[in-house]
Amino acid sequence: MTVMIGASAPCPSAALRRSGQRVRIGRFAGPAALLLVFLATHQFVLATQTPGAALRHGLATAARVVETLPMTATAERVKLSVERPLSGFSVSIDASGFPAVVGVTLHGLDHQACIDAVAEARRIDGLTVVELKDRGFPAACGERNDMTWRILP
């Protein structure tokens, strides 16, 4: 039997620890990569949406938010909750009729965005209905338009 003094054999437990660290890192790399792809795709879809589709998405989200608010919510809380999903638009909220109705007015929509908004979001049916208040659109679409929707929980 030959014994080597000063030479050390690799420790099997150290190798296992190193490979275990690689496995742990690899376990999170896949889901993290999928999340990044999802977020990038979502941002691309949002960026390529027409104004009407973006408005429909914002109004539908606002309607779902209104559904979840307690009947005793203050007007200020309703306004803040409804403004969030419509943050990309110039908007004013009339929460004085809550919980029966919430008015959402979008300001300064150009002619094409007005026509697109009517085509995409004239009425959104669900547990909470969203409908365009003025029936004169799209004929009434001018150069700059203020349009009001009612959210009816």
Backbone bond lengths (Angstrom), bond angles and torsions (degrees), N, CA, C in turn:
res aa  C-N    CA-C-N  psi(-1)  N-CA   C-N-CA  omega(-1)  CA-C   N-CA-C  phi
1 M - - - 1.432 - - 1.520 108.76 -
2 T 1.314 115.66 132.64 1.452 120.72 -179.66 1.513 108.94 -110.70
3 V 1.291 115.28 130.89 1.467 120.48 179.32 1.511 107.20 -115.57
4 M 1.298 115.90 129.71 1.461 120.14 178.92 1.517 108.18 -100.60
5 I 1.258 115.04 123.23 1.451 119.66 -179.94 1.525 107.86 -93.98
6 G 1.324 115.30 135.62 1.462 119.87 178.76 1.520 112.55 92.23
7 A 1.322 118.56 -18.16 1.461 120.34 178.38 1.505 108.47 -94.72
8 S 1.259 115.55 137.11 1.462 117.61 -179.75 1.521 109.35 -116.94
9 A 1.282 114.63 135.07 1.460 120.61 176.62 1.522 108.17 -79.73
10 P 1.295 117.13 147.84 1.465 118.37 178.80 1.523 110.21 -61.79
11 C 1.279 114.61 136.72 1.468 121.08 -178.75 1.526 109.03 -80.45
12 P 1.315 118.58 121.00 1.464 120.03 -178.88 1.528 112.55 -60.70
13 S 1.319 117.93 -33.37 1.467 119.17 -178.56 1.528 111.24 -69.14
14 A 1.336 118.29 -33.05 1.468 120.87 177.46 1.522 110.12 -66.62
15 A 1.322 116.53 -41.36 1.468 120.01 178.48 1.522 110.41 -64.02
16 L 1.313 117.24 -40.02 1.458 120.52 178.28 1.534 111.44 -64.90
17 R 1.338 115.98 -39.67 1.470 118.98 178.42 1.526 110.28 -62.79
18 R 1.340 116.46 -43.87 1.466 119.68 -179.75 1.522 110.47 -63.59
19 S 1.316 118.73 -44.20 1.465 120.81 -179.59 1.522 110.17 -68.24
20 G 1.321 118.29 -33.67 1.467 121.44 176.82 1.510 111.59 -64.53
21 Q 1.337 116.95 -36.52 1.452 120.26 177.89 1.523 110.00 -66.74
22 R 1.315 116.39 -38.82 1.459 119.60 177.99 1.533 110.69 -64.24
23 V 1.297 116.56 -40.87 1.459 120.70 179.61 1.526 110.08 -63.77
24 R 1.328 117.23 -43.84 1.456 119.98 179.79 1.517 111.59 -62.58
25 I 1.322 116.68 -42.36 1.464 120.08 178.26 1.523 109.52 -64.70
26 G 1.314 117.43 -44.56 1.457 121.78 179.60 1.517 112.81 -63.48
27 R 1.307 117.04 -30.96 1.457 121.91 -179.66 1.529 110.97 -63.64
28 F 1.329 117.62 -31.08 1.469 121.13 -178.27 1.520 113.33 -98.17
29 A 1.321 117.48 -17.32 1.456 120.63 -178.16 1.532 111.70 -66.22
30 G 1.318 117.25 -41.75 1.472 120.55 -179.71 1.516 112.58 -62.23
31 P 1.337 118.60 -55.50 1.464 119.46 178.64 1.537 113.14 -61.02
32 A 1.331 116.98 -35.76 1.467 119.89 178.63 1.528 110.25 -64.84
33 A 1.326 116.65 -41.54 1.462 120.60 178.05 1.532 110.93 -64.14
34 L 1.324 116.82 -41.83 1.465 120.13 177.61 1.526 111.77 -63.03
35 L 1.320 116.39 -40.15 1.460 120.42 177.77 1.522 110.86 -62.52
36 L 1.326 117.34 -43.50 1.464 120.44 178.54 1.525 111.72 -63.12
37 V 1.322 117.35 -41.23 1.469 120.82 177.52 1.525 109.87 -63.31
38 F 1.335 117.39 -43.60 1.464 120.99 179.10 1.527 110.69 -60.75
39 L 1.325 117.12 -47.56 1.467 120.67 -178.64 1.519 111.58 -63.33
40 A 1.303 117.07 -41.11 1.467 120.61 178.47 1.524 110.64 -64.65
41 T 1.322 117.23 -42.44 1.461 121.42 178.20 1.518 110.80 -64.14
42 H 1.326 116.59 -42.86 1.468 121.24 179.04 1.528 110.65 -61.01
43 Q 1.323 117.14 -44.42 1.465 120.76 178.85 1.527 110.99 -63.87
44 F 1.331 117.12 -38.86 1.461 120.98 177.94 1.525 110.82 -63.22
45 V 1.328 116.46 -45.01 1.463 120.83 179.19 1.524 110.36 -61.43
46 L 1.316 117.32 -45.04 1.466 120.69 179.10 1.526 111.15 -62.53
47 A 1.323 116.70 -39.03 1.458 120.34 -177.91 1.522 112.36 -70.50
48 T 1.325 117.74 -26.91 1.460 120.79 -177.41 1.530 112.61 -98.92
49 Q 1.323 118.31 3.25 1.462 120.84 178.48 1.518 110.58 -70.11
50 T 1.316 115.91 149.14 1.454 120.24 171.28 1.523 107.95 -72.09
51 P 1.331 118.10 159.38 1.465 119.37 177.77 1.536 111.94 -57.85
52 G 1.313 117.35 -37.28 1.467 120.52 179.39 1.514 112.51 -65.57
53 A 1.327 117.11 -40.83 1.461 120.46 178.35 1.523 110.62 -67.20
54 A 1.333 116.84 -40.88 1.465 120.51 177.60 1.531 110.04 -64.23
55 L 1.317 116.72 -40.43 1.461 120.83 178.26 1.521 110.69 -65.52
56 R 1.316 117.29 -43.97 1.469 120.74 178.14 1.532 110.36 -58.97
57 H 1.322 116.43 -44.81 1.462 121.08 179.05 1.531 110.12 -61.06
58 G 1.336 116.98 -46.03 1.467 120.95 179.72 1.516 112.31 -63.46
59 L 1.335 117.43 -43.63 1.468 120.72 179.56 1.525 111.46 -66.79
60 A 1.322 117.27 -40.98 1.474 120.36 178.83 1.522 110.36 -64.41
61 T 1.325 117.02 -39.87 1.471 120.56 177.07 1.515 110.52 -65.87
62 A 1.340 117.31 -42.52 1.465 121.08 177.74 1.531 110.38 -60.96
63 A 1.326 117.29 -38.97 1.471 120.80 178.74 1.527 110.68 -63.49
64 R 1.327 116.96 -41.93 1.471 119.80 177.85 1.520 110.97 -64.74
65 V 1.327 116.76 -35.09 1.468 120.40 177.44 1.531 109.76 -65.79
66 V 1.324 117.21 -44.14 1.469 121.45 179.82 1.523 110.44 -60.92
67 E 1.328 117.12 -37.60 1.470 120.78 178.04 1.518 111.96 -58.18
68 T 1.323 116.64 -34.02 1.464 120.62 -174.40 1.524 113.37 -87.67
69 L 1.323 117.59 -12.08 1.465 119.56 -178.28 1.524 110.62 -73.36
70 P 1.318 116.76 141.35 1.469 118.56 176.16 1.532 110.24 -69.31
71 M 1.304 116.25 151.87 1.475 120.66 -179.02 1.525 112.01 -60.48
72 T 1.317 116.60 -21.48 1.459 121.13 -178.51 1.525 113.01 -92.14
73 A 1.330 117.68 8.85 1.464 120.69 -178.86 1.521 110.16 -61.98
74 T 1.309 115.54 140.86 1.463 120.39 178.79 1.531 109.51 -72.66
75 A 1.322 115.72 158.91 1.464 120.89 178.16 1.528 110.43 -59.22
76 E 1.320 117.05 -38.51 1.465 121.00 179.70 1.531 111.14 -64.17
77 R 1.316 116.96 -41.70 1.467 120.34 178.59 1.530 110.63 -64.96
78 V 1.331 116.40 -40.73 1.468 120.45 178.51 1.527 109.41 -62.67
79 K 1.336 117.10 -46.08 1.462 120.85 -179.37 1.527 111.64 -58.89
80 L 1.318 116.00 -48.69 1.464 119.74 -179.21 1.524 111.50 -63.04
81 S 1.318 116.91 -39.73 1.470 121.07 -178.65 1.522 111.87 -67.43
82 V 1.319 117.12 -37.72 1.469 121.21 -177.80 1.529 110.97 -79.71
83 E 1.316 117.73 -31.52 1.472 120.71 -179.99 1.523 112.29 -66.26
84 R 1.325 117.45 -35.36 1.471 121.16 -174.43 1.533 113.08 -53.51
85 P 1.344 119.87 -52.59 1.470 118.04 -177.98 1.536 113.79 -70.74
86 L 1.329 116.73 -10.13 1.467 120.83 -179.05 1.525 111.31 -111.18
87 S 1.316 116.19 25.81 1.465 120.83 -172.91 1.527 113.89 -63.05
88 G 1.308 118.87 -20.43 1.463 121.08 179.83 1.515 114.02 -81.54
89 F 1.311 117.31 -2.34 1.455 122.25 -176.69 1.525 110.46 -118.70
90 S 1.340 115.65 156.98 1.459 120.49 170.48 1.526 105.88 -82.23
91 V 1.328 117.03 114.10 1.455 120.88 -168.88 1.524 111.30 -137.64
92 S 1.323 115.77 147.39 1.465 120.80 168.78 1.523 107.42 -128.29
93 I 1.323 114.58 144.26 1.471 121.47 -174.75 1.515 108.90 -116.72
94 D 1.333 116.28 131.29 1.461 121.71 173.10 1.528 107.32 -108.73
95 A 1.331 115.34 102.88 1.462 120.71 -177.64 1.522 112.09 -101.05
96 S 1.333 117.64 11.43 1.468 120.37 -176.60 1.523 112.62 -64.88
97 G 1.329 118.64 -24.18 1.459 121.38 -179.33 1.512 114.29 -95.49
98 F 1.336 116.76 4.24 1.466 120.04 -179.39 1.518 109.48 -64.82
99 P 1.305 120.45 136.76 1.458 130.82 15.24 1.526 114.98 -94.86
100 A 1.330 119.18 2.06 1.461 120.18 -178.22 1.527 112.35 -76.87
101 V 1.321 117.28 -39.50 1.459 121.13 -176.62 1.531 109.50 -154.39
102 V 1.335 114.44 146.26 1.464 121.26 172.93 1.527 106.12 -128.73
103 G 1.321 116.32 126.80 1.461 121.03 178.12 1.516 111.10 -92.37
104 V 1.324 115.95 135.79 1.465 122.17 178.59 1.518 107.23 -126.90
105 T 1.329 116.92 114.17 1.463 121.57 179.27 1.517 109.36 -110.38
106 L 1.321 114.91 124.86 1.458 121.14 174.93 1.520 107.64 -99.18
107 H 1.313 115.44 133.93 1.461 121.24 -173.88 1.528 111.35 -109.38
108 G 1.329 114.88 143.51 1.460 121.45 170.24 1.514 116.67 71.52
109 L 1.320 118.32 27.25 1.469 119.69 176.71 1.524 109.09 -71.10
110 D 1.333 117.24 133.34 1.459 119.21 178.59 1.533 109.97 -73.89
111 H 1.321 115.85 174.46 1.466 121.59 -174.20 1.529 112.06 -56.50
112 Q 1.338 117.31 -50.09 1.463 120.45 -177.24 1.527 111.41 -66.72
113 A 1.328 117.03 -40.34 1.473 120.38 178.52 1.526 110.07 -64.23
114 C 1.328 117.58 -35.94 1.471 122.04 177.54 1.529 110.25 -62.72
115 I 1.301 116.52 -49.09 1.465 120.73 -179.76 1.534 110.11 -62.57
116 D 1.323 115.95 -43.22 1.461 121.32 179.37 1.532 111.00 -63.87
117 A 1.331 116.65 -40.50 1.468 120.72 179.67 1.523 111.06 -63.74
118 V 1.331 116.44 -39.88 1.469 119.75 178.28 1.522 109.95 -65.20
119 A 1.330 116.86 -43.07 1.467 120.62 -178.63 1.526 111.49 -65.41
120 E 1.323 117.54 -38.85 1.465 121.59 -174.30 1.526 113.96 -90.80
121 A 1.332 117.14 -31.70 1.468 118.26 -167.59 1.525 114.11 -135.87
122 R 1.329 117.68 28.46 1.472 118.94 178.04 1.531 110.19 -57.84
123 R 1.336 115.93 -43.19 1.461 121.64 178.65 1.526 108.59 -147.70
124 I 1.315 114.93 133.65 1.464 121.22 177.63 1.528 106.40 -122.74
125 D 1.322 115.75 114.04 1.460 120.24 -178.87 1.520 110.11 -92.66
126 G 1.318 115.17 146.76 1.454 122.81 178.73 1.512 107.84 174.82
127 L 1.336 117.01 -162.43 1.461 119.43 175.53 1.519 109.96 -58.33
128 T 1.313 115.91 -36.22 1.450 122.69 174.03 1.518 107.02 -115.41
129 V 1.319 117.05 128.12 1.459 122.07 -178.34 1.526 109.18 -90.83
130 V 1.317 115.52 140.79 1.464 122.03 173.84 1.516 106.15 -122.39
131 E 1.355 116.05 126.13 1.465 118.05 -179.76 1.514 110.84 -139.37
132 L 1.328 114.57 145.96 1.449 121.86 176.46 1.527 108.23 -69.19
133 K 1.321 116.84 130.29 1.457 121.24 -173.70 1.524 112.17 -72.12
134 D 1.309 117.99 -47.93 1.462 122.21 -176.26 1.522 109.99 -88.13
135 R 1.299 117.12 125.24 1.473 121.74 -178.09 1.534 112.31 -84.71
136 G 1.333 118.63 -3.02 1.465 121.76 -176.97 1.514 114.98 -75.58
137 F 1.308 117.18 -9.39 1.460 120.57 179.81 1.521 109.58 -83.78
138 P 1.284 121.72 148.88 1.450 131.18 8.45 1.527 114.89 -85.15
139 A 1.337 118.32 -8.72 1.467 120.10 -179.33 1.524 111.58 -58.96
140 A 1.313 117.65 -30.63 1.460 122.09 -177.56 1.527 113.38 -84.03
141 C 1.332 118.19 -0.68 1.467 120.71 -179.04 1.527 109.76 -66.17
142 G 1.315 115.10 117.88 1.456 120.97 178.18 1.519 110.46 -107.92
143 E 1.342 115.13 -157.17 1.463 120.17 -179.82 1.524 111.64 -70.17
144 R 1.325 117.58 -41.35 1.472 124.42 175.73 1.526 107.72 -130.53
145 N 1.325 116.84 133.04 1.463 120.26 -172.11 1.522 111.82 -133.66
146 D 1.317 115.46 140.14 1.470 123.07 168.74 1.523 105.20 -108.90
147 M 1.321 115.61 124.75 1.463 120.45 -176.49 1.523 108.35 -126.48
148 T 1.347 115.09 137.10 1.479 120.15 -177.75 1.514 110.15 -116.37
149 W 1.328 113.72 131.75 1.466 122.35 173.15 1.508 108.25 -111.87
150 R 1.317 115.63 149.38 1.476 121.16 173.73 1.515 107.81 -109.39
151 I 1.333 114.66 130.99 1.464 121.04 173.47 1.512 104.76 -100.18
152 L 1.345 115.27 119.10 1.465 122.18 -174.03 1.523 109.73 -115.81
153 P 1.348 116.85 93.63 1.475 119.34 -179.11 1.528 112.49 -66.84
